[in-house]
């Protein structure tokens, strides 16, 4: 009689939680080890004084295939953004929206000076083409023999105008890729463009941390174990077994280990140089909006059309999810793309430097809002919380997805699960966890 194979999953982010769920669901004895006291990895929510602050700017794309497979979306009570955006310039704003979902915005969208009729037709054509694309092939050579290229090159080759690219795409995809220069791989653009068009963006009523909490419940429901406060310092493999060494000095020998940590830690544990560690970071500051002021953007993002000192975008949190703020309060946030330019010589520091202090960030947000809303005053804008995320994503230049490590690349009985085996996203993380579990189950069924 053979014993049930034992597997340890190192890391309690989305990839690790999905891996543990499918390992346990496949009949293995699976235990997840997380060094923090709570699971979730980069997906966390802080609750303070009846406010909910997500860890940086995070949203869920409900149409992601892995999201639909792994999550009970109804139980998350999703609160959805309105498609499109309000584009902010010094002196005023303009609206760009999908009239299919918001017919009342059609006149304002048609009057938008930054978007040409040709741009609108090109967007429709691109949407039609991507509807027929198999999303799962985009990061396996893109499903084409064409070389990868940047988002900017891709859009300019298709004839999009400077106004559309610089005032809408740059800040909008700056929020998605943390790369306002649009030097990220076109594959990320194509995947997210198609997914957003199909299902939009949303946040759970209880904050983004509701996602890993639900995944953790799924792990326990199928008999998997979760141990928090357990930091792994080393992983090794010999023959048909693997060993982990914990920070408290204890060692454990199991049949397999799935490394599902952040990229720098995964590289340290496995020695794989192919794990990307060049980071994209950001800093997000949350505010209570003064009484009597309104962003007048509804549930749409507010995008900064000018690449200057202000935030890349502003999010109307309590308009989208009233549960994220106390009754009678208006919660917004401003996100600055980290380390994009050096610190200035002035005493205020650079708002996009993650090391900048809180007050200079708040001052620059006030300046930006007063520039965009000259008819309003924002002296009473109250900073509530600042979240600095030095490693929010790994950098994704053209061609990087062809060089990423695979699940079985570590030696012996060590496996990888993380978005760095697919692409930097919730979709990439969840799919990688499922793929890692599948690899372990296949190897131990032989």
N, C-alpha and C positions, 0 to 999 in steps of 0.2 A: 504494500500500500504506500503510495507516494504522498508526501505532505504538500499542502497548498503553497505555491511560491509566494515569497514575501518580497514586497517592493516598497522602497522609500521614495517619496517625492520630496525634493528639497526646494522649498519656495512656495508660498501661499498666495501668489498672484492669480490672475485669471487662468493662465496656462496650467499652473500646477493644480488648481482646483478642478479644472476639467479633466486633466490627466488622472487625478486620484479617483474621480467619479467613475470614469470608464474602466479603470483598472479594477476597482472594487466590484463594479457592475459586471465585469468579465470573469469574476470568480477568484481573483487574486486577493491576498491579504495586503492591502495597501494602507500605508500611513503617511500622512503629509506632515512635514516639519517646517515651521515658520519661525524665523528669528524674532519677529515682533510679537506683541501680545494679541494682535488681531490680524486676520487674513485680509487680502485685498491688493497687496503690492502697491502699485501706483494709483489704484482706484480706491480712494478713501474720502470720507466726509467727516468734517468736524461739526459737532452740534454745540452751540454756545448761545446763551441768552435768547433762546427760541429761534435763532438763525441756523441755517444749514449752509456750510461752506465746503464745496467740493475742492479736492486737491488740484488747484489750477483749473483752467478752462477744459471741461470734459463734457462730452455729450455722447449719447448712444444713437447709432444708426439702426433702427429696428429692422431694416431690410437686409442687413448682413446675414448671409446664410448660416453662419455658425451661431449667431445670436438667436435666430429662429429655432435652431436645433437644440441649443443648450438651456435656454431660458424660458420661463413662464412669463411672457410679456404682460399678460393680463394681471398677474399678481403684483407686478412692479408698479402698476397704476401710473403709466407713463403720462407725462405732461409734454405736449408737443410744441415745438417752435413753429411759427408761420414761415413758409418758404420765402426765399428772397432776402432782402436786406434793405436797411436805410443807409444810404451812402452820405457820409458827413464831409463837408468842405468848410473851410473858413468862411463864415458868413451864412451858412445854410445847409440844408439837406435835400436829398432827392430819394425817390423810392424805386427799387427794382424788385418786382415780385412776379410770381407765376399766376397769371389771371385765372388759371384753371382752379386753383385752390382759394384765391382771394379775388373774386371778380371786381370788387369795389376799388382795387388798386390799379385797374387797367388804365384809366386816364393818366394817373401819375407816372406809371411805368412808361407809357408811350411818350410822355413829355420829358423823360429823363435825358438830359443833354449829353451824358457820357456814353450812352448806348445807342448805336445806330440800328436802323432797320436791318442792315446786313448782319449785324451781330445777333439779332434775334432769330434770323433765319438760320444762321450757322449753329446756334444753340439747338434749335429744333432738329436740324440735320444730324448733329452729333448725337443727340438723344436717340434718334431713330436708328443710327448705326450701332450704338452701344447696346440697344435692346436685343440685338441679335448676337452679341458677344458672349461667349462662355466665360464668366468672371473667373472661374477657377483656373483658366489657362493664362490669365494675364501675367502672373508671376512665375510661370513656367515657360519663359521665353516669349511671353506676351501673346502666344498663339499665332505668331507671325515671324517671318524671317527678317523683318525690319529691325534695325538697331534701335536700342532704347535712346531716348533723348529727354531733355528737360521739359517741364510743363510750359515754360515760356516759348521755347522753340516749337513745340507741338502746336500751340495756339497761334503763333505768328504764321506758321506754315499753312494753317487752315484759314488765314485771312482775317482773324479777329482784330478789331481796331485797338489802337493804343489806349484809348479811353476805357474800353471794356477791360483790357488786361490790367492796366495800372490802377484804376479806381475801384474796380470790383474784384477781379480774380486775385490780385496781389494781396489785399487784406483778407478776403474770404479764405483763400487757401493758405495765407499766412497763419490763420487760426487753426486750420486742419493739420498742416505740415510743419508749423513753426518756422516757416521759410518764406518770407515775403518776397525774396528775390526770384521765386519760382524756379529754382535750380534743381528741385526734386524731380525724380523720375516721373515721366508721363503716366506710367502704369498706376501710380497712386491716384493721379487725377482721374483717369478713366474709371477705375474701380469705384472711387467715392462719388464721382459725378453720377454714374449709373445708379448707385445705391441710394443717394440722396433723392434723385428724381423718382425712384420707386417707393421710398418710404419716409423721406424727410429725416429730421433729427428730433430727439426727445431727451428728457431726463426723468428718472423715477421720482415719484412724489416724495420719497424719503431720502433723496440724494443718491449719488452714483454708488455709494458703498452698499446700497441695497442689492446691487448685482453680485458682488462676491459673497455677501451674506446668503443670498439664495443659492449660489453654487455650493457653498459650504453645507447648507442643509441637504442638497442633493448628494453630497459625498457621504454624509452620515446616514441618509435614508437607504443607501445600498451597502452599508456595512463598513465603509471606510473610516479611518481614524484621522483626527487632526490634532496635532500637538503644537501649541504656540510657545514662544519664549525659548525655542530650541535652535540655536545657531550652529550650522555645520561649517567646520573649518577646512575639511579636506575630504576628497572622494577618490577612491582608487578601485581598480578591478583586477582580479586575477582568476583566470579560468572561467568557470560558470557562476561566479559570485562577485559581489561588490561590497566594499566597506566604506562606511562614513565615520569620520572623526568629529565629535561635537566639541564646542568651545568649553564645555564643562569637563572635558577629559575623557568622556565615555566614548567607546567605539561600538559600532553595530555592523554585523555582517548579514547581508541579505542576498536574495537571488538577483536583484536588479535595483538600480538607482536611476531616477529621472531627475535631472538637474533642470529646475524651472525657476531659477533666480533671475535677477536683473542681468543685463549683458556683461558689465565688468566683473561681477561676482562669478558668473558662469564661465567666463574666460579664465579666471583665477583657479576655479575648481577643476576645470577640464584640461587646461593648457591649450585649447583650440584658438589659434590666432585668427581663424576665419570668423569668429564671433565679433560683430561690429561694436566698437566702443566710442566712436565719435558721436557726440551728443548734440541734441537740440533741446534747449531749455527755455523756460519762460518764468515770468513772475506775474501773479494775478492778485490784484488788490480788490477787496470787497468794501462797499460803501452803503450807508443809508442815505437816500436822496432827501434833500431838504423838503419840508412841507411847501406846497405851492409850486413845485417844479415838476416837470414831466418830460421824459425823453420823446414822447409822442411817436414811438416806434412800434407800439403794440407788443407782439411776441416775436418780432424780427430782431436780428442782430443789428447793431449800429457799427458800421465799418468806417475806419479812418481812411479817406481817399488819399491823404498826403503822407508820404513816408518821412515823417519828421520826429519831433520830440514827444508827440502824444502817444497814447496807447494804440495798438493795432486794431483792437475792437472793444466794444462795450456790450455787455450782456444784461438784458432786463430780467433778472432771475425771478423776482416775485410776480412779474407779469406772466411769465411762462408757468411757474410753479408757485402758487401762493403759499404752499406749505413750507417754503424755504425762508420765510420771514414772519415775524409777529404780525398780528392783525393791525392794520393802520400804518405799517412801515413799507417802504419801497426799497428793495435790495437790488443793487446793480453791482457789476464788477468790471474792471478794466484789465486787459491782459497786454503785457509788454513782452516782446520777443527778446529773450535773454542773450547777452553777449554778442549782439549783432553789431554794435559799434563800440569803440573804446570809451572809457570814462572821460567826461569833459573836464576842462580846466576850471570851470566855475565851481562855486561852492555847493551847487545843487546836485551834482552828480548826474549820472545818466540813467534815465528811467528804465532803460532796457538792460541795464546791468543788474544781474540777480543780487549783487552785493549792495546796491543802492539802498539807502535807509527809507523807512516808510513815508516820512513826511514829504521828501522831494517827489516821490511817486504821486502822492495825493495832490500836491501842488500842480504837477503837470497834468494830471487828470482834470482838475478844476479849470486850468488854462484851456485845455482842449474843448471841454464842454461849453465854456463861455464863448469860445471861438465859433463853435458849431451852432450855438443857441444864443445869438447876441441879444435876443429879447428876454432872456432869463438871467438870473444870478445864481451862482453855485457856491457862495461863501460858506454856506452851512453844510456842504458835503462832508459827511462824517466817515473817516476811515474806520473800518471795523476789524479787518483781519487781512493779513498779507501772507500769501503762500508762494514760496520760491521753490521751483522744481528744476534743478540743474540738469537732470537727465529725464526729460519727459518722453523723448523718442530717440532712436538712433538715426543718424543722418542717412538719407536715402537718395544719393545722387544717381544719375542714369547708370544702369548696368550693375548696381550693387546687388540686386536680387538674384542675379546669376551666380554670385560668389558667396552667398550665405551658406552656413553649415546645414547639414541634414541631421535628421533625428538620430541616426546610428553612427554619426561621425566620431564620437568619443570611443575610446577603446573598450573592449570587453563588454561587460554588462551594464555600462553607463549609457544613458540616453539623454537627448536634449528636448526640452519643451520651452518655447518662448517665441514671442513675435519675431525675434531675430532669426528664426528659421523660415519665416514666411515674408511678412512685411509689418511695419510698425503700426499696429492698430488693434482694436479689440477683436476684430475678425481674425487677424493674424495670430493673436495670442490664443484664442479659443480653439481655432483649428489646429494649431500646433500641439495643444494639450491632447486633443483627440487622436492626432497622428502618432504621438509618442506612446499613448496607451495601446494603440493598435499594433505598433511595432513590438512592444513588450509582450503582448498577448500572442502574437504570431510566433515570436522566437521561443516562448515557453510552452507552446503547444506542440512543438516538434519533439 
